[in-house]
Amino acid sequence: MRLTTKGRFAVTAMIDLALRQGKGPVTLSGISQRQAISLSYLEQLFGKLRRHEIVESVRGPGGGYSLARSADKVTVADIIIAVDEPLDATQCGGKENCHGADAASGTRCMTHELWATLNAKMVDYLDSVTLHDLVEQQKQKEQKEQNVVVMHRHAPAENTEATHSILNGVN
């Protein structure tokens, strides 16, 4: 079972949007450029997110999107469900007719409960992670990247090759 591009892009775009809250509406073209996601695809996703009242739009010059509620009130499950991402590991889509398309004649497979339990665990987990959590993780990651200092030491001419090997990770 995999999360598709739709769910991944929706979560990524929402993190991008949430990182820019308080600076005015965020344009989809800006998100598109920063995250390398097709503008037309973002328009489809944000239409669904707006209908689920996760984002709100502002029209006209200086318009764009902003969160409809605070980032700590939006979960990853909210986002994924809003864009119609299926969160189902069962073969039957939860209809319990794993061995036949007709619900009356179909029977559950032997592993149905396993996959149904996995579905519940996935939803519980995704419902426990907020957009605020993801934004904070991203901010911490960016802070760590800014704190990395590259140090260079001038070596005597005879040690230049050894120094280059060490700096390039060659032993």
Salt bridges, closest charged atoms under 4 A:
ASP16 OD1 - ARG20 NH1 3.31
ASP16 OD1 - ARG34 NH2 2.80
ASP78 OD2 - ARG69 NH2 3.31
ASP84 OD2 - LYS48 NZ 3.30
GLU96 OE2 - ARG108 NH1 3.71
GLU113 OE2 - ARG108 NH1 2.53
GLU136 OE2 - LYS139 NZ 3.91
